[in-house]
Amino acid sequence: MHLKHALKDALLVGVLALLLFLPMTGIALAENYSFNARLHVPFLLAGMVMLGRFIFSYALHTYHSRQWVKRLIHREDRPRFILRPQRHWILLILFIFGLVLPFTLSNYGLNTAILALIYVLLGLGLNIVVGLAGLLDLGFVAFYAVGAYTFALGGQYFGLGFWGAIPVAAAIAALCGVLLGFPVLRLHGDYLAIVTLGFGEIIRLILTNWIEVTGGPNGVQVPTLQVFGFEFTRIAKAGGVPIHEYLGVAYSTAYRYWFLYLVLFLVVCAMIFVLNRLRSLPIGRAWEALREDEIACRSLGINPVTVKLSAFSMGAMVGGVAGVFFAAQQGFINPTSFTFFESALILAIVVLGGMGSTLGVVLAAIVLTLLPEVLREFSQYRIVLFGGLMVLMMVWRPRGFISLQRRQFEGAA
Amino acid sequence: MNPILRVENLSIEFGGIVALNQVNFQIPRNQISALIGPNGAGKTTLFNCVTGFYRPREGKIFLHGARQTSELCGLLNPGWLSRDLGLLQSLQARFFGGSHVLNHLGVARTFQNIRLFQQMSVMENLLVAQHTKLKGNLFSGLFNTQAYVNSERTALEIARYWLDFFELSPYLNKLAAELSYGQQRRLEIARALCTRPQLLCLDEPAAGLNPQETAELSRLLQRLCAQSQLSILLIEHDMRLVMEISQHIIVLDHGEVIAIGTPAQIQQHPQVLAAYLGTEYG
């Protein structure tokens, strides 16, 4: 019964494949502009398709394979691992590990680690907007660019230093977040995604075309990193003291990376702490409530306008800070670093980490930045791999692999 | 009668279809009132006007709160600068809708199709409802200042009280989506009550409940009205429930009020019978 069905199915598909392959692969252009028939190729291909289809449809009709498929696509809506707050020691070990890590890495490793942390920060920022507040933002890279350019241009025109750039970039990015937030207040879902996508492109196009100010496609030099008058270059460039001379040690390019890594690491840790705390604060709860049901929010007296704007500006702020670190690491930035692909990558981090799960986002960011480094040889298939991972994630664990336990409340006394 | 809500000449239409036509009625204070009528009579439309989700074309709705009387339609449809709202709120109401303001005045509602925050825990649902009552901003919360801790403690106490009242205490850490249908209905009422309203609007609270759960709900609502300073307005199709618990009934048909009175009066009213059962002479 199954056999007959599968055979019929395979035959039909085989004929279709043959029809397709005959003109496509059956005729080859010869050297003297004439055609040679290569009929064995389409028949071979169609035969392969037929065989594959036969195996597939026959297998799908057996009981066991059906059960297997059912298990495969059975989606579980909750993460498998829930980290309870009692397990603080795990976090402590991770923290110490993170602090020690840079001193064991080569410059290449350090660079990759810093990049990974930057993406963690970006992921955390977008997680506020997409994961918690449920506002699909496809233009998050705009805030990243604003942060990076604030540091570079601020340094160039106003003598802004690294420490000053962090709060200024955060403020300007937050302002941009509000600017984006206003026109999209009434939009949902796809429409919102399109507008945010456009916003990301607008920022990139401004950076590319406003040549007098931003340097356009030629990019802009980021001021040399200077901390309390110390510099990380071999010879002082900005009037400070090179740190290796002050400490009386040999010069190494690693110092600059160590510094960046450690500051970034502390910022990321602080951000994780703040985000986790936010989730049990009124504003974090309001974001989540907005994601679940905006109309119910309004009926409870929550002003959706302020809640949405606060989500946009908080997310943008984190993105802006990440931009400062990116600029500091690169030393030179231009608009090609802020294309739509970056937005898609950050969104992939949030989706892969599981919407709204802080820990998942951290892991996903690390995986997605390390993966391309590990898979250098297969770099052509990187995007395919990303896509595959995203599909699997959406099918199996739409809420992420791992999450911190929700706040537990005590009952009535 | 000492009304909590007074509706005057309320009219609204959607693309030429008159949903409400010159509706006038009052809702007595501290009583349960019911709004009934055949399907499509305009009950939910009226609800959406009272709770601020629709802006009526004409008419006025007065809420006689404990402290002040407010005209709700004016708040939803303010000029550029309304004295009651202030500049920012007026602008927001003009451009993005300001229905949340009505909740601050003491109107809370539930929905015909339950609208809980499904992926949040039961307790979190009740805390979201007290969002505007929780003191403090981002920083006082982050650093756990005394004012914030105190206001959160009050919020938790109020939430626990209503959880207890609606017999949901054992489930406080469960996700709302994990509750049974009847429990979800009760949680939605509890959530509305957490906003500390003066007028509670329930849109078909007994829809989808079995007879036992309906009886339970009826008992809870009567207790609720008796022991707290609360007026309840409900839409319901379950006539036994309506006649049992409500002291005041308003009947709508084709967007018009056809009868107002006590349950006994409504049961005898010829026009109501005609609307529900049809007339003998077409």
Interface residues (C-beta under 8 A of the other chain):
Chain A: L185 R186 V274 R277 L278 L281 P282 I283 R285 A286 E288 A289 E292 D293 I295 A296 C297 R298 S299 L300 G301 I302 N303 P304 V305 R406 R407 Q408 F409 G411 A412
Chain B: T51 G52 F53 Q92 F96 G97 S99 H100 V101 N103 H104 A108 R109 F111 R115 L116 F117 Q118 Q119 M120 S121 M123 E124 L127 V128 A129 H131 T132 L134 G136 L138 G141 L142 L156 R160 Y161 L163 D164 S169 P170 L172 N173 R191 A192 T195
